[in-house]
Amino acid sequence: MDLPVDEWKSYVFQKWSLLPKSIQVTISTAETLSDIFLHSSLLLQPEDEMFLQNLSRGYLVEKDPNAPLFYREEGNKKFQQKDYMGATVLYSKGISHSRPHTADISLCYANRSAALFHLGQHEMCLKDIMRAQMHGYPERLQPKMMLRKAECLVTLGRRQEASQTISDLESSFAAKPTLAAAQFQILQTNLCRLKMKAQEKESLTETFPAALTKALEDMDLKGENGQVPSASSSVSLRTDPLRGRYLVATKDILPGELLVKEDAFVSVLHPGEMPPLRHLESKWDTRVTNGDLYCHRCLDHTLATVPCDGCSYAKYCSHDCMQQAWDLYHSVECSLGGLLLTLGVFCHIALRSTLIARFEDASEVIRKLCGEIRNRDTCSPERETLVQTLTCDLGGESENKGKMLEPPVPGCDLNGKYESNYNAVFHLLPHTGNHSPEHRFLCALSVSALCRRLEAASCYKPAVAVPPGSGSELDVWGVAMLKHVLQLHCNAQAITTIQHTGSKENSVTKSRQVRLATGIFPVISLLNHSCSPNTSVSFISTVATVRASQQIGKGQEILHCYGPHQSRMRAAERQQKLRSQYFFDCSCAACQNEKHSAATGPRWEAFCCRSCGALMQGDDVLICGSTSCTESVSRDHLISRLQDLQQQVGMARKLLRNDEPERAIQLLLGCQRDAQSFLSGEHSLVGEMEDDLAQAYAALGDWQKSATHLQKSLQVVEVRHGPSSVEMGHELFKLAQLFFNGFAIPEALNTIQKAEKVLMVHYGPWNDEIQELQKMKSCLLDLPPIPAGPSVQGPNVFFQ
């Protein structure tokens, strides 16, 4: 979660309510962050730290010597059930609790290599075999693992290494006659199978990799932007008293053009559902979280995590990532895992930002912080931005010292360059005056507690020495961390990914977009909001890409959606969310148009007349929109019918999850008949029911009926989101897979082309779905015409 756990929030809010009124007023009226931080830190008492420490102990982040055996045995149970994915995660949990160069860690690595082998992850399997050996895997167990290594090498086409591995095994068996008879027979049998497999592999023709290589264009930005290095030359940075900093097009931009490619200045993986131990039945948690599947530094998906040597929480995709994280920030964070989970992601990002700042020349930023603490100048919200822009040259004294210079754009250096660095992060606005006094107190007290722990651990080394009279080093960085926590309320960027759930044996797999991490992207923070934006943002690892989702004319502003989108929320709901989180009222074109639109509301929420089918209009009482019809009905009655229908659809989805597609179809068809009497054909629930029916028929292998229903769902998606929307791209991707499964070759090729065109605009060529589409196209083009006949199992179809 972004903010601290509920217990700490309740505790701090209670503490605030019990403070004398005079102290509340002092903190509430404080006009600088240093005043808020220093006043609040004086109120942090030992009993407060003890309460927070007890909460932190609820998270198992240290290495428990008894955990590896438990997780290994639980993993073995999953392995025996052929749940190799579940086994892999449990072995990884055992590895994270193991100390280096112990039997525990070597056995867990070896067992995980077996699970990875069965998952077809041969490269990862080889790495785990090497790790098991490096950590002292018992010699008596080596032969079976080395045979697994040989099979991986053959599968990967590395036959020379496979032959050497088998030769080594033969020599090992020869030296141990008591084992040779049985083991050598198994070896010969498997070796014969491996040789046949190698010959088959050589005979295969692979047309796709060449086509894919040709399709994958360079992801680098086109044209150098001297002002904003993370942006293309097609955009320029501007500033305005009302709009603040923003980006505009310097030329006409076509849909799909890459406008910004920015690596996060800092990112923190969301722990997912990770309740403290006091909420669990068992001491050790066996559930799968984001932390088990993604690298804590680069956010790459991995099944073979490498743990930190000092804690059980931080896991990485490789030793290199682990070492980089340790050098940059984890050497400080390692002992603070429980506290950081208790204080939330925003506090974690704030700390990590200041740790990374140690590797930049942040001297000018520190001087500003020191000056504020030393002088405690009164600074109104209007002056805050101006004060921050006085000096942005991180290189020290300017050669123009003494001359009257126009302040540069906040976050830029004196040459006007805006880079993705700590100076840019520091100049993101915290909107201090917009936060409630209670929230500012919560953030300040949380940061103060974190600083106390850092001081006690003596593990925090500042970037630059703090001048005398400016307070302690941690006070200076405490103010910086408080600023970052407040900044994140408006400037945090959710890093998302598409996760697929379901069995590989089932042709229907559900997919959903999930928040993987939170990051700070100084350049993306320059983009202003629109409820109908002209860009799409996507992520690969920690890198965000911004592409034009439509044509943008020269001089037009580059706009991004902060979450509330016109195709997902009504204007009133969007305004409420933007006002509460971002402190502004939206006046974008979508909001203006909706304000003056008819009383029918969005088409995807519309009711229809039961008599003539025309759209109903009005507020509390809806009247038929047809002049020749006098039908009327209360809105409450229709909403009640809608809720009943939604409940029935929910029951049908539960039947689908329980592998009862026939019963689900009967229930959904009844729901459809009911919906026709009061819902518009473009209502979102009508589209969802068509999608559910498509999923049910796909589960039965009836690809033709499945595709028919999905095509009807597409019509609703197009009305709600638009023909070129990313939602439309995902639906076309599913439809292409259905046609592929049913060997409807012309329809599949046509749909693949449409899906590629839409998805390429939003994601670029590296997207997983685009690559899957290209595989299908390559396969279909190589096939001879196939006569009608029984359905054949094809690739998985991803339903959202």
Secondary structure by P-SEA (a helix, b strand, c coil): cccccaaaaaaaaaaaaaccaaaaaaaaacccaaaaaaaaaaaccaaaaaaaaaaaaccccccccccaaaaaaaaaaaaaacaaaaaaaaaaaaaaacccccaaaaaaaaaaaaaaaaacaaaaaaaaaaaaaaacccccaaaaaaaaaaaaaaaacaaaaaaaaaaaaaaaaaacccccaaaaaaaaaaaaaaaaaaaaaaacccccaaaaaaacccccccccccccccccccbbbbbccccccbbbbccccccccccccccccccccccccccccccccccccccccccccccccccccccbbbbbccccccccccaaaaaaaaaccccccccaaaaaaaacaaaaaaaaaaaaaccccaaaaaaaaaaaaaccccccccaaaaaaaccccccccccccccccccccccccccccccccaaaaaacccccccccaaaaaaaaaaaaaaaaaaaaacccccccccccccccaaaaaaaaaaaaaaaaccccccbbbbbbbccccccbbbbbbbbcccccccccccbbbbccccccccccccbbbbbcccccccccccccccccccccccaaaaaaaaaaccccccccaaaaaaaaccccccccbbbbbccccccccccccccccccccbbbbbaaaaaaaaaaaaaaaaaaaaaaaacaaaaaaaaaaaaaaaaaaccccccaaaaaaaaaaaaaaaaacaaaaaaaaaaaaaaaaaaacccccaaaaaaaaaaaaaaaaacaaaaaaaaaaaaaaaaaaccccccaaaaaaaaaaaaaaacccccccccccccccccc
